[in-house]
Amino acid sequence: MKYEFKPSFDKTFKKLDPVRKKRVLEAISLLIDFFETGEKTKGLGLKHLREKFCEIRIDINNRIIFTLEEDTVGFVIVGSRDEIRKFLKSIQPGFYYMNKRKNIKSYVS
């Protein structure tokens, strides 16, 4: 499985405070573990939304949206439930194909 971060994810991730950034990285790590082992962690809150979009929970109010295509997971946006809802209403077909590949290690400092 390959993992990439879209420019929209980069933009929203950079705006988070350090505590939320740490929670985001922990949630992404749990998702990667799920894809690698097949064992779903309690509290991950993995859910298919629409089209190719899925979400995982960071905490009760915050989510990460990602796409799943063939062997690639593309992290699209991180934000509150309201921000995610607004994003999903505004997306245009083909949006998630415009991306810049980044390695997950670039987010861990």
HELIX and SHEET records of a PDB file:
HELIX    1   1 PRO A    7  LYS A   14  1                                   8    
HELIX    2   2 PRO A   18  THR A   37  1                                  20    
HELIX    3   3 ARG A   81  SER A   90  1                                  10    
HELIX    4   4 PHE A   95  TYR A   97  5                                   3    
HELIX    5   5 ILE A  104  TYR A  107  5                                   4    
SHEET    1   A 5 LYS A   2  PHE A   5  0                                        
SHEET    2   A 5 THR A  72  SER A  80  1                                        
SHEET    3   A 5 ASN A  62  GLU A  69 -1                                        
SHEET    4   A 5 PHE A  53  ARG A  57 -1                                        
SHEET    5   A 5 LYS A  47  ARG A  50 -1                                        
END                                                                             
